[in-house]
């Protein structure tokens, strides 16, 4: 999957303490390559119990992030980035702003842009979303690295 992707495969690295990768996914085909990539992770939430997080990179108009967010359209929507960002994470060594997006109430949704593609982080439960704002996430493009990634059980979030 990683080498066939035309969009980054964003992986938090190093992983936050106690977090595991629980799956990879893509949208695309053999001929044109993956136009969207998804990395699933599971770990402890800051509030209580386990949390799930999806990190999605996609070309505009694909709609994978919006679908997982529970939105009606393919992108975060008009004006989602008006005002200051709600969080910043490091992407390839650069601070990257993310804005909260109103998705389904059981999850926290953040969206931004990196390398000309949408960048989504979606967390369950919604309280786990503060992890994005509080934790110092640093994303690398897994296509460019050979890593010994710790894996957990496959995420049921990717089964839909």
N, C-alpha and C positions, 0 to 999 in steps of 0.2 A: 504494500500500500504506500509506504512512505516515498519510494522512488518514483511512483507513477503520478504523484500529486503535483499539480501546477500551482496550488496554493500552499502556503506554509502548513506544517503539521506542528502547531504550537504545543510545546510541552513545558510545564513549569519545571525548571531545573536550577538548583537542586529542588527536589520535591519538598513541600512543607513537612515538618516533623509529623510522623505517623500516617502520611498519605501514601497511597498505592495507585498505580495505573490499573484501571479495570476494563480497558478496551479501547480499540481504535475503530473508526469507521470513515467512510467516504461516500461522496455522491459524484458520479461521473461514469465514464465508460473506458474500455480498453483503448479505443481509438484516440480520444481527446484527453484522457487522463482525468484525475479527480479534480473537480471544480469546487469541492468543499471537503474539508477534513474535520474530524471530531476526535478529541481525546477525552476519555472518561476517567475520572479519579474518584476515590473514596478515602475518607479520613475522618478524624475527629472534628466536630464543629467547635466553635469558640463558646457556644452557649451550652449545648448539651447533646450527648449522643453522637451517632455517626452522621456524616454529611456526604453528599454527592456533588460533584462539579463536572460540568462539560466545558471544554474550551474548543471553540469552533472558529475556523477560518473559512471564508467563502467569498467567491466572486459576488459582486452586487447582483441582485435579482434571483439568486438561487433559492433562498428561502429556508435553508436548513435551520439556521439560528432562530429565525422567526417562528418556525414550527415548534421547536423545543421550548421557546419562550411562551407559546400560546397566543401568538399574534395572528391577525387575519391576513396581513400582506407579506411580501417577501423580504422586507427590510425593516429596520427599527421604527420607521415612520417619520413624517415631516416634523422638524423641530426638536427631535429627541436630544440634540446636542446644543440647544440654546441654553445659555448660562454656563457657569463654571462646571468642570467635570466633578463627578461624585467620587471618583477614585483615579489613581494613577498606578499603573504597573509598569515594570520594565520589560521591554520587548527588544531583544538583541542589543541590550545595553542602553536603550533610549527610553526615557519616561514617555508613556503612552496614556493619554486620557481615556477614561471610560465614563459613560453616563448611565444612570439608572433608566431602565425602560419598563413601562407598565405592562407586565405580562400576567400570567396566571398568579393568583395570590399565594400559592403554596411554594413559590420559588422566587429567588432574587435574580434579576436579569440585568446585566451590564453589557453595553455595546460601545464599540469605537472602531477605529480604522488603523490598520497596520499594513504597510507595503501595498497599499491600494486595494486591500481586501477588507471585508467586515471582520471584526474580531468580537466574538461573543464569549462571555462567561456566564454560565447559568448554574445556580446553586440551589440545592434542596437540603433541608427546609429553608424557607425564606430567611430565617435568622442567620443561617450560615453565610448569607451574602455579605455580611459585614466582614467576613474573612478576606474578601477581595480588597476592601478599603483598609483593613488593619494589617494584614499580612503583607510582607514585602515579596510579592510574586515576581519572579523573573522568568520570562518565557524565552526558550530557544526554539529554533526550527529543527525538529527531529530528523528531517531529511538530510541534514548536514553533519549528523553525529552518530557514532556507534556507541551506545550507552548500555550499561547493565542496569536496566530499569526494573525496579521491584513491582511485581504484578500481584494483584489480588483476584478474587473471583469476578467473573464477567459481570459487568453492570447491567441490571435489568432495565436501566434507562435507555439502553441501545437496542432493546428487543422490539420496539414499536415499528 
